[in-house]
Amino acid sequence: MKKPSTPALSRRTVFAGAGAVGALAAAAAVVPAAREATVAAAPADKPEQAGGYRLSEHVKQYYASARH
């Protein structure tokens, strides 16, 4: 009977490969989310038309109550 020409994989090699695949999968999952976050964080050209921030009376009351 002949021995196989390729050596058997050791546990260390299998776990190292699995760890590398897991790290790549995690990185691939984070990259699209990071792109979406930068696009979402980009300010609008004209905040008045985009429903920008308005300092109304109830907002002023909230800030006053939050300070105390």
C-alpha positions as CSV (number, residue, x, y, z in Angstrom):
1,M,0.0,0.0,0.0
2,K,1.3,3.5,-0.9
3,K,1.3,6.4,1.4
4,P,-0.5,9.5,0.2
5,S,1.8,12.1,-1.3
6,T,0.3,15.0,0.6
7,P,0.7,15.1,4.4
8,A,-2.3,15.1,6.6
9,L,-3.4,18.5,8.0
10,S,-2.6,19.1,11.6
11,R,-5.1,20.6,14.0
12,R,-3.0,23.7,14.3
13,T,-3.2,24.3,10.6
14,V,-6.9,23.7,10.4
15,F,-7.7,26.1,13.3
16,A,-5.3,28.8,11.9
17,G,-7.1,28.6,8.6
18,A,-10.5,28.7,10.2
19,G,-9.4,31.8,12.2
20,A,-8.2,33.5,9.0
21,V,-11.4,32.8,7.2
22,G,-13.4,34.1,10.1
23,A,-11.4,37.3,10.3
24,L,-11.8,37.9,6.6
25,A,-15.6,37.3,6.8
26,A,-15.8,39.8,9.7
27,A,-13.9,42.4,7.8
28,A,-16.0,41.9,4.7
29,A,-19.1,42.4,6.8
30,V,-17.8,45.6,8.3
31,V,-16.6,47.3,5.1
32,P,-20.1,47.9,3.5
33,A,-21.5,49.1,6.8
34,A,-18.6,51.6,7.1
35,R,-19.3,52.9,3.6
36,E,-23.0,53.3,4.4
37,A,-22.2,55.2,7.6
38,T,-19.9,57.7,5.8
39,V,-22.6,58.3,3.1
40,A,-25.3,58.7,5.8
41,A,-23.1,61.1,7.8
42,A,-22.5,63.4,4.8
43,P,-24.4,66.7,5.4
44,A,-27.0,67.8,3.0
45,D,-26.2,70.8,0.7
46,K,-29.1,72.9,1.9
47,P,-30.4,72.0,5.4
48,E,-33.5,74.2,4.9
49,Q,-34.8,72.0,2.1
50,A,-33.8,68.8,3.8
51,G,-35.8,69.5,6.9
52,G,-32.8,70.9,8.9
53,Y,-32.6,71.4,12.6
54,R,-34.9,74.0,14.1
55,L,-34.5,75.3,17.7
56,S,-38.1,75.5,18.7
57,E,-39.6,76.3,22.2
58,H,-40.1,72.6,23.2
59,V,-36.5,71.9,22.2
60,K,-35.3,74.8,24.3
61,Q,-37.4,73.5,27.3
62,Y,-35.8,70.1,26.9
63,Y,-32.3,71.5,26.9
64,A,-33.1,73.6,30.0
65,S,-34.5,70.6,31.9
66,A,-31.5,68.5,30.8
67,R,-29.0,71.0,32.3
68,H,-30.4,70.6,35.8
